[in-house]
Amino acid sequence: MSGIDFDVGALGEAVVFLEHFRDLPDVRQSSKVIYPLDEVLLLSLLAVLAGAETFVDIARFGDRKQAFLRRFRPFLEGTPSHDHLGDIFATLDAGQFQRCFVAWVSSLTGASAEVIAIDGKTVRRSGQKAGGKSGGRAAIHMVSAFAARQRLVLGAVKVDEKSNEITAIPKLLAMMAIEGAIVTIDAMGCQRTIAQTILDKKADYVLALKGNQGALHSDVALFVAEQKARGFHDSRITRNTTVDGDHGRIETRATTVIHDVAWLQKRHEWPGLGALVIIDSTRETGSKIEQETRLYLTSLMLPADQLGAIVRSHWAIENSLHWVMDMVFRDDECRVRTQHAPANFTTIKHLALNLLRRAPGKDSLRLRRKVAAWDDQFLADVISR
């Protein structure tokens, strides 16, 4: 059965995001549903926007904000307890919930993101120690896709307990419309099948190359070392250097792109390989100097200045998503643990993050959450976008 069946015009102020969750299945028996699913989702999102970090917080928000909530939905039976909320989120299909989320985000962006960074993050306290009623369970690991320029979460999937990011990334890619985008992934995602999946969806890739691709990495590393020793006289290249300074640290990044890779393609048959990217970085902090070389495979045929910028933009997922989830939404302290609840609660937080980023003004995300708790009209405006 469909969990959300409503007439937006007949139920108070419009809530845009709910329109994309109409087809979300509700496994509860219809005769026993006291709290409609659209009301549960709305309550949860509003509470998280206003600072809630647990189901207890959400339940208390519902107790104190019923007059405000009824601006949008009837809430004829009030709001659920924290135990009831936990049960609903535990049984809600995480994959279906995420597909609805992806459809909603697509309506916000209107077009494919320019650079989509994909990376994983463990929700550290979502696991359970052995010995409890349900036995031990590892903390969940979520793989997210992040639009680097728009700074929006595009989608996320939970890694299966007995699997890893290699199997989760194709599932995430399958949910999204990425035609024309550039997908950046760290070394875990440097796999032939993932590269081919990206190409099949009419997108391009920039993939970090490390030792998990043994023979390929060895051949590329040896070739790069030889070419550096010869000043790249045997290769067609473009080069670019940038220097950044911040907090007493100076970082110089020299990007070299090798454009003739036919020999490598012949030997390894890597899908759509267009160039090799070499990033030589030097970090100076006082008297301390650190040097590092990173290698990338790409399907793009762009010069070094553009590819260097694309590689750097990948770190937006660390700074503008993972860090924000921990520091603003206290993600690593969240103890939601039962069944699908951790993944679904993460999706609610991603919804909140995207809406807060789209809110007008120059306040920090942390301050916007506080304003959402203090100012009902601001909170109403955020969910109407």
C-alpha positions as CSV (number, residue, x, y, z in Angstrom):
1,M,0.0,0.0,0.0
2,S,1.1,3.6,-0.5
3,G,2.0,5.3,2.8
4,I,1.2,8.8,1.7
5,D,-2.1,9.8,0.2
6,F,-3.0,13.5,0.5
7,D,-4.4,16.5,-1.2
8,V,-1.8,19.2,-0.8
9,G,-4.2,22.0,-1.4
10,A,-6.7,20.8,1.2
11,L,-4.3,20.3,4.1
12,G,-2.9,23.7,4.9
13,E,0.4,25.2,3.8
14,A,2.2,23.4,1.1
15,V,5.1,21.1,1.9
16,V,7.1,20.7,-1.3
17,F,9.3,17.8,-0.3
18,L,6.3,15.5,0.6
19,E,5.1,15.5,-3.0
20,H,8.1,13.3,-3.9
21,F,7.3,10.7,-1.2
22,R,3.7,9.9,-2.3
23,D,4.7,6.4,-3.4
24,L,6.7,5.4,-0.3
25,P,5.3,2.1,0.9
26,D,4.0,1.9,4.5
27,V,4.2,-1.7,5.8
28,R,1.9,-1.0,8.7
29,Q,-1.6,-2.5,8.6
30,S,-3.9,0.3,7.4
31,S,-6.5,-0.4,10.0
32,K,-4.0,0.2,12.8
33,V,-2.3,3.3,11.4
34,I,-2.8,6.1,13.9
35,Y,-0.1,8.4,12.7
36,P,-0.1,8.8,8.8
37,L,3.3,8.5,7.2
38,D,3.3,11.9,5.7
39,E,2.8,13.4,9.2
40,V,5.6,11.3,10.6
41,L,8.0,12.4,7.9
42,L,7.0,16.0,8.3
43,L,7.3,15.9,12.1
44,S,10.8,14.3,11.9
45,L,12.2,16.7,9.3
46,L,10.9,19.8,11.1
47,A,12.3,18.6,14.4
48,V,15.7,17.8,12.9
49,L,15.8,21.2,11.2
50,A,15.2,22.7,14.6
51,G,18.0,20.7,16.3
52,A,16.6,17.3,17.1
53,E,19.2,14.6,17.2
54,T,17.2,11.5,18.5
55,F,13.7,10.1,18.4
56,V,13.2,11.3,21.9
57,D,14.0,14.8,20.7
58,I,11.5,14.5,17.8
59,A,8.8,13.2,20.1
60,R,9.3,16.1,22.5
61,F,9.2,18.6,19.6
62,G,5.9,17.0,18.5
63,D,4.5,17.4,22.0
64,R,5.4,21.1,22.2
65,K,4.7,22.1,18.5
66,Q,1.3,20.6,17.7
67,A,-0.3,24.0,16.9
68,F,2.6,24.7,14.5
69,L,2.4,21.3,12.9
70,R,-1.3,21.6,12.2
71,R,-0.5,24.5,9.9
72,F,0.6,21.8,7.4
73,R,-1.3,18.5,8.3
74,P,-4.2,17.6,10.6
75,F,-2.3,15.6,13.2
76,L,-5.7,14.4,14.4
77,E,-4.1,12.0,16.9
78,G,-1.3,14.2,17.9
79,T,2.2,13.0,17.4
80,P,3.9,9.6,18.1
81,S,6.1,8.6,21.1
82,H,9.8,8.1,20.6
83,D,9.3,4.3,20.7
84,H,6.7,4.5,18.0
85,L,8.9,6.7,15.9
86,G,11.7,4.2,16.2
87,D,9.5,1.4,15.1
88,I,8.2,3.3,12.0
89,F,11.7,4.2,10.9
90,A,13.0,0.7,11.6
91,T,10.5,-0.9,9.2
92,L,10.4,1.8,6.5
93,D,12.2,0.4,3.4
94,A,15.5,2.3,3.3
95,G,16.0,1.8,-0.5
96,Q,12.5,3.1,-1.4
97,F,13.0,6.0,1.0
98,Q,16.2,6.9,-0.7
99,R,14.7,6.7,-4.2
100,C,12.1,9.2,-3.1
101,F,14.9,11.4,-1.7
102,V,16.9,11.2,-5.0
103,A,13.7,12.2,-7.0
104,W,13.3,15.2,-4.6
105,V,16.9,16.3,-5.0
106,S,16.6,16.0,-8.8
107,S,13.7,18.5,-8.7
108,L,15.9,21.0,-6.8
109,T,19.0,20.8,-9.1
110,G,17.0,20.8,-12.3
111,A,20.1,19.4,-14.2
112,S,22.9,17.1,-13.6
113,A,25.6,18.3,-11.2
114,E,28.9,19.3,-12.7
115,V,31.1,17.3,-10.4
116,I,29.6,14.5,-8.3
117,A,31.9,13.4,-5.5
118,I,31.2,9.9,-4.1
119,D,32.6,8.8,-0.7
120,G,31.7,6.6,2.3
121,K,31.2,7.5,6.0
122,T,30.6,5.2,9.0
123,V,27.9,6.3,11.5
124,R,30.1,5.2,14.4
125,R,27.5,4.6,17.1
126,S,24.9,2.9,15.0
127,G,26.3,-0.6,15.7
128,Q,25.3,-3.0,18.5
129,K,27.6,-5.0,20.7
130,A,27.3,-8.7,20.8
131,G,25.2,-10.1,23.7
132,G,22.1,-8.0,23.3
133,K,18.6,-9.3,22.3
134,S,19.4,-8.8,18.6
135,G,23.0,-9.9,18.8
136,G,26.0,-7.9,17.6
137,R,25.9,-5.7,14.5
138,A,28.6,-3.4,13.0
139,A,28.0,0.3,12.6
140,I,26.4,1.2,9.3
141,H,28.5,2.6,6.5
142,M,26.8,5.0,4.1
143,V,28.1,5.8,0.6
144,S,26.9,9.3,-0.4
145,A,26.9,11.3,-3.7
146,F,27.5,15.0,-3.3
147,A,27.2,17.8,-5.8
148,A,30.4,19.7,-5.2
149,R,29.3,23.1,-6.6
150,Q,25.7,23.1,-5.4
151,R,26.8,21.6,-2.1
152,L,23.7,19.3,-2.1
153,V,23.5,15.6,-1.1
154,L,22.3,13.8,-4.2
155,G,21.7,10.4,-2.7
156,A,23.1,7.7,-0.4
157,V,23.0,4.0,0.1
158,K,23.9,1.8,3.0
159,V,26.7,-0.7,2.5
160,D,25.5,-4.3,3.1
161,E,27.0,-5.8,6.3
162,K,29.0,-8.5,4.4
163,S,30.0,-6.2,1.5
164,N,31.8,-3.0,0.8
165,E,31.7,0.2,-1.2
166,I,32.5,-1.6,-4.4
167,T,29.1,-3.1,-4.5
168,A,27.3,-0.1,-3.0
169,I,28.6,2.5,-5.5
170,P,26.8,0.9,-8.6
171,K,23.6,0.8,-6.6
172,L,23.9,4.5,-5.8
173,L,24.8,5.4,-9.5
174,A,21.8,3.4,-10.7
175,M,19.4,5.6,-8.7
176,M,20.7,8.9,-10.1
177,A,20.5,10.8,-13.4
178,I,24.1,11.7,-14.0
179,E,24.3,12.4,-17.8
180,G,26.9,15.0,-18.5
181,A,28.3,15.0,-15.0
182,I,31.9,14.2,-13.8
183,V,32.0,11.5,-11.1
184,T,35.0,11.6,-8.7
185,I,35.7,8.6,-6.4
186,D,38.6,7.6,-4.2
187,A,40.6,4.5,-4.7
188,M,38.0,2.0,-3.4
189,G,35.8,3.0,-6.4
190,C,38.6,2.6,-8.9
191,Q,37.1,-0.5,-10.5
192,R,36.4,-1.5,-14.2
193,T,32.7,-2.2,-13.6
194,I,32.2,1.2,-11.8
195,A,34.0,3.1,-14.6
196,Q,31.9,1.3,-17.2
197,T,28.7,2.0,-15.2
198,I,29.5,5.7,-15.2
199,L,30.2,5.7,-19.0
200,D,27.0,3.8,-19.6
201,K,25.1,6.6,-17.9
202,K,26.7,9.1,-20.3
203,A,28.9,10.6,-17.6
204,D,32.7,10.9,-17.1
205,Y,34.9,9.8,-14.3
206,V,38.0,10.8,-12.3
207,L,39.1,7.8,-10.2
208,A,42.0,7.8,-7.7
209,L,44.5,5.0,-8.5
210,K,46.2,3.1,-5.7
211,G,47.6,-0.3,-4.9
212,N,44.2,-2.1,-4.9
213,Q,44.6,-2.1,-8.7
214,G,47.9,-4.0,-8.4
215,A,49.3,-4.4,-12.0
216,L,47.7,-1.3,-13.3
217,H,49.0,0.8,-10.5
218,S,52.5,-0.6,-10.8
219,D,52.6,0.0,-14.6
220,V,51.4,3.6,-14.2
221,A,53.7,4.4,-11.2
222,L,56.7,3.0,-13.1
223,F,55.8,4.9,-16.3
224,V,55.3,8.2,-14.4
225,A,58.6,7.8,-12.6
226,E,60.4,7.2,-15.9
227,Q,58.7,10.2,-17.5
228,K,59.5,12.5,-14.6
229,A,63.2,11.4,-14.9
230,R,63.1,12.3,-18.6
231,G,61.2,15.6,-18.1
232,F,58.2,14.1,-19.9
233,H,60.0,14.4,-23.2
234,D,58.3,11.2,-24.5
235,S,54.8,12.2,-23.6
236,R,52.2,14.7,-24.7
237,I,51.3,16.6,-21.5
238,T,49.7,19.7,-20.0
239,R,50.8,21.2,-16.7
240,N,49.4,23.6,-14.1
241,T,50.6,24.8,-10.7
242,T,48.5,26.3,-7.9
243,V,49.6,27.7,-4.5
244,D,47.3,28.0,-1.5
245,G,48.0,29.4,1.9
246,D,45.8,29.0,5.0
247,H,46.4,28.9,8.8
248,G,50.2,29.1,8.4
249,R,50.3,26.3,5.8
250,I,51.4,26.7,2.2
251,E,50.4,24.0,-0.2
252,T,51.7,23.8,-3.8
253,R,49.9,21.5,-6.2
254,A,51.6,20.7,-9.5
255,T,49.1,18.9,-11.9
256,T,50.5,17.0,-14.8
257,V,48.1,15.3,-17.3
258,I,49.5,12.7,-19.7
259,H,47.2,12.7,-22.7
260,D,48.7,9.8,-24.8
261,V,47.6,6.6,-23.0
262,A,47.0,4.2,-25.9
263,W,49.8,1.9,-24.7
264,L,48.2,1.7,-21.3
265,Q,44.7,1.1,-22.7
266,K,46.1,-1.7,-25.0
267,R,47.7,-3.4,-22.0
268,H,44.9,-3.1,-19.4
269,E,41.7,-2.3,-21.5
270,W,40.4,0.1,-18.9
271,P,36.9,1.4,-20.0
272,G,37.0,4.8,-21.6
273,L,40.5,5.8,-20.4
274,G,41.3,9.2,-21.8
275,A,44.3,10.4,-19.7
276,L,46.4,10.0,-16.6
277,V,46.4,12.7,-13.9
278,I,49.4,13.2,-11.6
279,I,49.1,15.5,-8.6
280,D,52.4,16.4,-6.9
281,S,51.7,18.3,-3.7
282,T,54.1,20.0,-1.3
283,R,52.8,21.2,2.1
284,E,54.9,23.6,4.1
285,T,54.0,24.2,7.8
286,G,56.7,26.2,9.5
287,S,59.9,24.2,9.0
288,K,58.0,21.0,8.2
289,I,57.7,20.0,4.5
290,E,55.5,17.1,3.3
291,Q,55.4,15.8,-0.2
292,E,52.9,13.5,-1.8
293,T,52.1,12.2,-5.3
294,R,48.6,11.0,-6.2
295,L,47.6,9.3,-9.4
296,Y,44.2,9.3,-11.2
297,L,42.5,7.7,-14.1
298,T,40.0,9.8,-16.1
299,S,37.8,9.5,-19.2
300,L,38.1,13.2,-19.8
301,M,40.4,14.9,-22.3
302,L,40.8,18.2,-20.5
303,P,43.9,20.2,-19.8
304,A,45.7,20.2,-16.4
305,D,44.2,23.4,-15.0
306,Q,40.6,22.0,-15.4
307,L,41.4,18.5,-14.2
308,G,43.4,19.8,-11.2
309,A,40.3,21.8,-10.2
310,I,38.1,18.8,-10.6
311,V,40.3,16.7,-8.4
312,R,40.3,19.4,-5.7
313,S,36.5,19.7,-5.8
314,H,36.2,16.0,-4.7
315,W,37.2,17.1,-1.2
316,A,33.9,19.1,-0.9
317,I,32.3,15.8,0.2
318,E,34.7,15.7,3.2
319,N,34.5,19.4,4.1
320,S,30.9,20.2,3.2
321,L,29.2,16.9,4.0
322,H,31.0,14.5,6.3
323,W,32.4,17.3,8.5
324,V,29.0,19.0,8.6
325,M,27.2,15.8,9.4
326,D,29.5,15.3,12.4
327,M,29.8,18.8,13.7
328,V,26.4,20.3,12.9
329,F,24.2,17.2,13.0
330,R,26.3,15.2,15.6
331,D,26.2,12.2,13.3
332,D,28.9,10.2,15.1
333,E,27.0,10.5,18.4
334,C,23.7,9.3,17.0
335,R,22.6,6.0,18.7
336,V,19.8,5.1,16.4
337,R,20.5,1.4,15.8
338,T,17.5,-0.7,14.9
339,Q,17.0,-2.3,11.5
340,H,16.5,0.3,8.8
341,A,16.3,3.2,11.3
342,P,19.9,4.4,11.1
343,A,19.9,4.6,7.3
344,N,16.5,6.3,7.2
345,F,17.4,8.8,9.9
346,T,20.5,9.7,7.9
347,T,18.2,10.4,4.9
348,I,16.1,12.7,7.1
349,K,19.3,14.6,8.1
350,H,20.4,14.8,4.5
351,L,17.0,16.3,3.7
352,A,17.5,18.8,6.5
353,L,21.0,19.7,5.3
354,N,19.9,20.3,1.7
355,L,17.0,22.5,2.9
356,L,19.2,24.5,5.2
357,R,21.7,25.1,2.5
358,R,19.0,26.5,0.3
359,A,17.6,28.9,2.9
360,P,18.4,32.5,2.2
361,G,20.9,34.6,4.2
362,K,24.5,34.2,5.2
363,D,24.2,32.5,8.6
364,S,26.2,29.3,9.2
365,L,24.3,26.0,9.1
366,R,24.6,25.7,12.9
367,L,23.0,29.1,13.3
368,R,20.3,28.3,10.8
369,R,19.2,25.3,12.9
370,K,19.0,27.5,15.9
371,V,16.9,30.1,14.1
372,A,14.7,27.2,12.9
373,A,14.1,26.3,16.5
374,W,13.4,30.0,17.6
375,D,11.4,31.2,14.6
376,D,8.4,29.2,13.4
377,Q,8.0,31.3,10.2
378,F,11.6,30.7,9.2
379,L,11.1,27.0,9.8
380,A,7.9,27.0,7.7
381,D,9.7,28.9,4.9
382,V,12.6,26.4,4.9
383,I,10.3,23.4,4.1
384,S,8.3,25.3,1.5
385,R,11.3,25.7,-0.8
